[in-house]
Amino acid sequence: MTTKNTKDCPWQLRPARMEEINNWDDLIVNNPDGGNFLQTRAFATLKLKEGWVPCYFIYEKESVSIAALALTRSIFHCDDLWYFPKGPGVARKDFAAIVEVTRRYVEIHNPNIFLIQMEPEWREETPTLFDPSIDITKGIQAHASTVIVPLESSISAIFDSLGKRARYGVRLGEREHVQIKNVVLSEQNFRKMYMLMKTVAGGKGVPGIRPYAYYRRFWQTYMASSMGRLYFAYENGIPIVGAFVIRLGEKSFYKDGGSTPLRESKGASYLLQWKIIKDMKEAGATTYDMLGTPPSNRRSDVTHRLYGVGLFKTAFSKEVIDYHGVFNITFSGWKYILWKRCIYPLLCRAMRFKNRYFY
């Protein structure tokens, strides 16, 4: 059912129709933000097995239509939480109206909701909304800061735009005769990739690494939907560096990476990324988001858990982009405070004890 159109709030909100859900990813890439892989049907399928129920929504205004995935979860046995991962993909100028129409929809159709969390991917310098019912907190997704490599230019121009360290690393990898392969979906390859993730950063492992079963489902789901690709760099026939990447429309993302410290090659990681950049451009992507660095004001902080990762990624593009956090739209002040101060921290501790995560 659609909310009533008004002069002050011309946007309308309705559940997506089945034919729209069947073509969901095509709708996502037509959003103002160009789409995000966390707004896809593949991600909804994945999170359904993690206790989240996906809801597919359409925001409409005249000839403009925006597809938005919300993940829902029961918290107070009946009071629901809605989370829009990296969404809705709306323009900043329309956000206040989007919030308003969402409020009206909830008040009519879902009165048990106490909190809606929206996480549109806007740069941090975006003006803050002056709304006392909206609490802005740090991002839920790990890639609150990132490095993006533009892919619009020619391959030679893209290579020339890389940092000196990245260019040297690519040439070194070529001299070392590192072999790069885009490998097939298989249990063996998934296990190899996970082992590389556990030994990345000199054997320390990926920060906040999840159980193997989660990554297996993630990689399998995205590769089966033709969005995901798994790459290995080989030394003497043995995988020494791995990367899982996603392409959605004109965007591509470096989702997961891993490497072994027991390797002789110094250029394998750079050559692997260069191969991915070339493949993503050939596939039609205009950007390559390397997902996850320290924030710009801490890029030189050696104590930051992503310092080494950031050092590697900024070799491909110097600018670190900081995104806004989460817009927490509250419907019950006391329940939100209870959630924020007590329930959510306790849930996180309990789930991490079992090597799991709430989001």
C-alpha positions in Angstrom: 0.0 0.0 0.0 1.3 3.4 -0.9 1.5 6.3 1.4 -0.5 9.4 0.6 1.1 12.0 -1.6 1.2 15.5 -0.2 2.4 18.8 -1.4 5.1 19.0 1.4 6.3 15.4 0.9 5.8 14.5 -2.8 7.7 11.2 -2.4 5.8 8.0 -2.1 6.9 4.7 -0.6 5.6 1.2 -1.4 6.7 -2.5 -1.2 8.4 -3.6 -4.5 6.3 -5.8 -6.8 7.4 -9.4 -7.5 8.6 -8.4 -11.0 10.7 -5.6 -9.5 12.2 -8.0 -7.0 13.0 -10.4 -9.8 14.9 -7.6 -11.6 16.2 -6.0 -8.3 19.8 -5.5 -9.2 18.9 -3.7 -12.5 16.9 -1.3 -10.4 19.7 -0.8 -7.9 22.2 0.3 -10.5 19.8 3.0 -11.7 19.6 4.7 -8.3 21.2 8.1 -8.0 24.3 6.6 -6.2 24.8 4.0 -9.0 24.1 1.1 -6.6 26.0 -0.7 -3.9 26.6 -4.5 -3.6 25.1 -4.4 -0.1 21.8 -3.3 -1.6 21.6 -6.3 -4.0 19.3 -9.3 -3.9 22.4 -11.5 -3.3 23.1 -9.7 0.0 19.5 -10.0 1.0 19.7 -13.8 0.4 22.9 -14.0 2.4 21.6 -12.1 5.4 18.3 -14.1 5.5 20.5 -16.9 6.8 21.9 -14.6 9.4 18.6 -13.8 11.0 17.6 -10.8 9.0 14.4 -10.6 6.9 14.8 -8.6 3.7 12.2 -6.0 2.7 12.3 -4.5 -0.8 11.0 -1.0 -1.2 10.4 1.5 -4.0 10.5 5.3 -3.4 8.8 7.2 -6.1 8.5 10.8 -7.1 7.0 11.7 -10.5 9.2 9.9 -13.0 12.0 9.1 -10.4 12.1 5.7 -8.8 14.6 4.5 -6.2 15.0 0.8 -5.1 16.0 0.3 -1.5 16.7 -2.8 0.5 15.9 -2.8 4.2 17.0 -5.7 6.5 14.6 -6.2 9.4 15.0 -7.9 12.7 12.9 -8.3 15.9 14.5 -6.9 19.0 11.9 -6.4 21.7 10.0 -9.5 20.7 7.6 -7.4 18.7 9.4 -4.0 18.1 11.4 -4.2 14.8 14.6 -2.6 13.7 15.1 -1.7 10.0 18.6 -1.3 8.6 19.3 0.0 5.1 22.9 -1.2 4.4 24.7 1.5 2.4 21.4 2.9 1.5 18.9 4.2 0.5 20.9 5.3 -2.6 19.2 8.7 -2.7 20.6 12.2 -3.4 21.4 14.3 -0.4 18.8 16.9 -1.4 16.0 14.4 -1.2 17.0 12.7 2.1 14.8 14.7 4.4 11.8 14.0 2.3 12.8 10.3 2.1 13.0 10.2 5.9 9.6 11.8 6.2 7.8 9.5 3.8 9.4 6.5 5.6 8.2 7.8 8.9 4.6 8.1 7.6 4.7 4.6 6.1 5.9 3.1 9.3 3.3 4.9 11.4 0.6 3.4 9.2 1.9 0.0 8.4 4.6 -1.0 11.0 3.8 0.7 14.3 6.1 -1.7 16.2 9.3 -0.3 14.7 11.4 1.6 17.2 14.5 2.4 15.0 15.3 2.7 11.4 19.0 2.9 10.4 20.0 4.5 7.1 23.5 4.4 5.8 23.7 6.3 2.5 27.2 6.6 1.1 27.8 10.3 1.3 31.1 12.0 1.9 31.6 13.2 5.4 31.6 16.9 4.5 27.9 16.5 3.6 25.9 18.9 5.9 24.5 17.3 9.0 20.7 17.1 9.3 19.3 19.2 12.1 16.6 16.8 13.3 16.5 16.0 17.0 15.0 12.6 16.3 18.0 11.5 14.1 21.1 10.4 15.9 24.2 10.1 13.7 26.6 7.4 14.8 29.7 5.8 13.2 29.2 3.5 10.2 28.1 0.0 10.7 30.0 -1.3 7.7 33.7 -1.7 8.0 34.5 0.5 5.0 33.5 3.8 6.4 36.7 5.2 4.7 38.0 4.0 1.4 40.1 4.6 -1.7 38.5 4.7 -5.1 40.5 4.3 -8.3 38.8 6.0 -11.3 38.6 3.8 -14.4 37.2 6.2 -17.1 40.6 6.8 -18.7 42.6 4.6 -21.0 44.5 1.7 -19.4 47.8 3.5 -20.0 46.4 6.7 -18.4 45.1 4.7 -15.4 48.5 3.1 -14.9 50.2 6.5 -15.1 47.8 7.8 -12.4 48.8 5.1 -9.9 51.2 6.0 -7.2 55.0 5.4 -7.7 55.0 2.5 -5.3 52.1 0.8 -7.1 53.7 1.2 -10.5 57.0 -0.2 -9.2 55.1 -3.1 -7.6 53.3 -4.0 -10.8 56.5 -4.0 -12.8 58.3 -6.0 -10.1 55.5 -8.6 -10.2 55.9 -8.9 -13.9 59.7 -9.3 -13.6 59.1 -12.0 -11.0 56.8 -13.8 -13.4 54.0 -13.9 -10.9 51.0 -15.8 -12.5 47.5 -14.2 -12.0 44.3 -16.3 -12.5 40.6 -15.6 -12.2 39.6 -19.0 -10.7 36.3 -20.9 -10.7 33.7 -21.3 -8.0 34.8 -24.3 -5.9 35.1 -25.5 -2.4 38.9 -25.9 -2.8 39.4 -22.4 -4.0 37.2 -21.0 -1.3 39.3 -22.8 1.4 42.5 -21.5 -0.2 41.2 -18.0 -0.1 40.1 -18.2 3.5 43.5 -19.5 4.5 45.2 -16.5 2.8 42.8 -14.2 4.7 43.9 -15.9 8.0 47.6 -15.2 7.2 47.3 -11.7 5.8 49.3 -8.9 7.5 52.3 -11.0 8.2 50.3 -13.8 9.7 48.0 -11.7 11.9 44.9 -12.3 9.7 42.2 -10.0 8.5 40.9 -7.8 11.3 37.5 -9.0 12.5 37.5 -12.0 10.3 34.2 -14.0 10.3 33.9 -17.8 10.2 34.6 -19.7 7.0 31.0 -20.6 6.5 30.0 -17.0 6.2 32.6 -16.2 3.5 31.8 -19.4 1.6 28.1 -18.4 1.4 29.0 -14.9 0.5 31.4 -15.8 -2.3 29.2 -18.6 -3.6 26.1 -16.3 -3.7 27.9 -13.5 -5.5 29.7 -15.7 -8.0 26.5 -17.6 -8.8 24.8 -14.2 -9.5 27.7 -13.3 -11.9 28.8 -10.3 -9.8 31.7 -11.9 -7.9 35.2 -13.0 -9.1 37.9 -14.7 -7.2 41.6 -14.1 -8.1 44.8 -15.7 -7.0 48.4 -14.8 -7.6 50.7 -17.8 -7.8 54.3 -18.4 -7.0 55.7 -21.8 -8.1 52.1 -23.0 -8.6 51.0 -22.1 -5.1 48.5 -19.3 -4.3 50.2 -16.6 -2.3 47.8 -13.7 -2.7 44.0 -13.8 -3.1 41.3 -11.2 -3.8 37.5 -11.4 -4.1 36.0 -8.6 -6.2 32.4 -7.6 -7.1 31.1 -5.7 -10.1 27.7 -4.1 -10.0 26.9 -1.9 -13.0 29.6 0.7 -13.4 31.0 0.1 -9.9 33.5 -2.5 -8.8 34.6 -3.4 -5.3 37.6 -5.1 -3.7 35.6 -7.0 -1.0 38.1 -9.5 0.5 41.8 -10.0 0.4 44.5 -12.2 1.8 48.1 -13.2 1.4 50.7 -15.5 3.0 53.9 -14.1 4.6 55.7 -17.1 3.3 56.3 -15.8 -0.2 59.4 -14.5 -2.0 57.5 -12.2 -4.4 57.3 -8.5 -3.4 55.2 -7.5 -6.3 52.5 -10.1 -6.4 49.8 -8.1 -4.5 50.3 -5.1 -6.8 50.3 -7.1 -10.0 47.1 -8.9 -8.8 45.3 -5.6 -8.2 46.5 -4.3 -11.6 45.0 -7.4 -13.3 41.7 -6.8 -11.4 41.7 -3.1 -12.4 42.1 -4.0 -16.1 39.4 -6.7 -15.9 36.9 -4.4 -14.2 37.5 -1.7 -16.7 37.0 -4.2 -19.5 33.8 -5.4 -17.9 32.4 -1.9 -17.9 33.2 -0.5 -14.5 34.1 3.2 -14.2 35.3 3.0 -10.6 37.2 0.5 -8.4 36.4 0.9 -4.7 39.2 -0.7 -2.6 36.9 -0.8 0.5 38.4 -0.1 3.9 41.3 2.2 5.0 41.9 4.2 8.1 40.1 7.5 8.1 41.9 10.4 6.3 42.9 12.0 9.6 44.6 8.7 10.8 46.2 7.5 7.6 49.6 7.9 9.1 48.7 6.4 12.5 50.7 3.2 12.8 48.5 2.1 15.7 45.4 1.9 13.6 44.3 -1.6 12.8 44.1 -0.9 9.1 47.3 1.1 8.8 49.1 -1.6 6.7 46.0 -2.1 4.5 45.7 1.7 4.0 49.3 2.0 3.1 48.9 -0.6 0.3 45.6 0.8 -1.0 46.7 4.4 -1.1 49.5 3.4 -3.5 46.7 3.1 -6.1 45.0 6.4 -5.3 46.1 8.9 -2.8 42.8 10.4 -1.7 41.1 8.7 1.3 37.3 9.2 1.2 35.5 9.4 4.5 31.8 8.6 4.5 29.1 9.7 6.9 28.0 7.4 9.6 24.6 5.9 10.2 21.4 8.0 10.5 19.5 6.5 13.4 15.8 7.5 12.9 14.1 6.9 16.2 10.4 6.2 17.0 10.8 5.5 20.7 13.3 7.6 22.6 13.6 5.3 25.6 13.8 2.1 23.6 16.5 3.6 21.4 18.6 4.6 24.5 18.1 1.1 26.0 19.1 -0.4 22.6 22.2 1.8 22.2 23.5 1.7 25.8 22.6 -1.9 26.8 21.0 -4.3 24.4 23.2 -3.8 21.4 26.6 -3.9 23.3 25.4 -7.0 25.1 24.3 -8.7 21.8 27.7 -7.9 20.3 29.6 -9.4 23.1 27.5 -12.5 23.2 27.7 -13.0 19.4 31.5 -12.3 19.2 31.9 -15.0 21.9 30.6 -17.4 19.3 32.7 -15.7 16.5 29.6 -14.1 15.0 28.4 -10.5 14.3 25.0 -8.8 14.7 25.1 -7.0 11.4 
